[in-house]
Amino acid sequence: MKKIIKYITLITLIAFTLLTLFLSSSVIFDWFGIRAKEGNYVLFVVWANLISSFLYLCSIYGVINLKKWSIKPLIASIIILILALIGLFIHINLGGLYETRTVGALFFRITVTLIFTILTYLITIKWHK
């Protein structure tokens, strides 16, 4: 059962990472005309997502190799995403343009990253003893 949870977690985290990496880099570097389709995106939120995708990659490597430190990139990602959410609320209060779905997407990303953090803890520290 533990191996199944490990592999499901890894596959889901890899898919989530690749999607995050593709979408955030596409907006930043304007690949495939995605930037125009995003509307009023908030650049620092997109950068926070891109940085998180690289942290997810580090964590994936750690989980595959059962490294105890693999939880740390996920914790760093949660901190970055929470700071981006705070920054987004400041941006909104100052009258900045944004898409309403950005707020929900950040809450979703923080929640998913928290779930991955808990599962990574179980896989690499709690169950690996």
C-alpha positions in Angstrom: 0.0 0.0 0.0 2.8 2.4 0.8 4.4 1.8 -2.6 1.2 2.5 -4.3 0.8 5.8 -2.5 4.4 6.7 -3.3 3.9 6.0 -7.0 0.6 7.7 -7.2 2.0 10.7 -5.4 5.0 10.8 -7.7 3.0 10.5 -10.9 0.6 13.2 -9.8 3.4 15.5 -8.7 5.2 15.0 -12.0 2.1 15.8 -14.0 1.4 18.8 -11.8 5.0 20.0 -12.1 5.1 19.7 -15.9 1.8 21.5 -16.3 2.9 24.3 -14.0 6.3 24.6 -15.7 4.6 24.7 -19.2 1.9 27.2 -18.3 4.0 29.6 -16.3 6.9 29.6 -18.7 4.5 30.0 -21.6 3.1 33.2 -20.0 6.5 34.6 -19.1 8.2 33.8 -22.4 5.0 34.1 -24.5 5.2 30.7 -26.1 2.4 29.6 -28.4 0.5 32.9 -27.9 -0.6 31.8 -24.4 0.1 35.2 -22.9 -2.6 36.9 -24.9 -5.1 34.3 -23.8 -4.4 34.8 -20.1 -5.9 38.3 -19.9 -4.9 40.4 -16.9 -2.3 38.0 -15.4 -0.2 39.2 -12.5 3.5 38.7 -13.4 4.8 38.0 -9.9 2.2 35.3 -9.4 3.3 33.6 -12.6 7.0 33.9 -11.5 6.0 32.3 -8.1 4.4 29.4 -10.0 7.5 29.0 -12.2 9.8 29.0 -9.2 7.5 26.5 -7.5 7.7 24.2 -10.5 11.5 24.0 -10.1 11.1 23.3 -6.4 8.7 20.5 -7.3 11.3 19.0 -9.6 13.8 19.0 -6.7 11.3 17.4 -4.5 10.5 14.7 -7.1 14.2 13.8 -7.2 14.3 13.6 -3.4 11.1 11.4 -3.2 12.4 9.0 -5.9 15.6 8.6 -3.9 13.9 8.6 -0.5 15.8 11.7 0.7 14.6 13.3 3.9 15.3 16.8 2.5 12.7 16.3 -0.2 10.1 18.0 2.0 12.1 21.2 2.2 11.5 22.4 -1.4 7.8 21.9 -1.0 7.8 23.9 2.2 9.7 26.6 0.4 7.1 26.5 -2.4 4.3 26.9 0.1 6.0 30.0 1.6 6.6 31.5 -1.9 3.0 30.9 -2.9 1.6 32.4 0.3 3.8 35.4 -0.2 2.5 35.6 -3.8 -1.1 35.4 -2.4 -0.4 38.3 0.0 1.2 40.3 -2.8 -1.8 39.6 -5.0 -4.2 40.9 -2.3 -2.0 44.0 -2.0 -2.0 44.4 -5.8 -5.8 44.0 -5.8 -6.3 46.6 -3.0 -4.1 49.1 -4.9 -6.4 48.8 -7.9 -4.2 46.5 -10.0 -5.7 44.5 -12.8 -6.1 40.8 -12.3 -8.3 37.8 -13.2 -10.6 36.6 -10.5 -9.6 33.0 -11.2 -6.0 33.9 -10.1 -7.1 34.1 -6.5 -8.8 30.7 -6.6 -5.9 29.2 -8.5 -3.4 30.3 -5.9 -5.5 28.8 -3.1 -5.8 25.6 -5.1 -2.0 25.5 -5.7 -1.2 26.1 -2.0 -3.6 23.4 -1.0 -2.2 20.9 -3.5 1.3 21.7 -2.5 0.4 21.2 1.1 -1.0 17.8 0.3 2.1 16.9 -1.6 4.2 18.1 1.4 2.3 15.8 3.8 2.5 12.8 1.4 6.2 13.5 0.9 6.7 13.6 4.6 5.0 10.2 5.0 6.9 8.6 2.1 10.4 9.9 2.9 10.5 10.2 6.7 7.6 8.4 8.5 7.4 5.3 6.4 11.0 5.0 5.4 12.3 4.2 8.9 
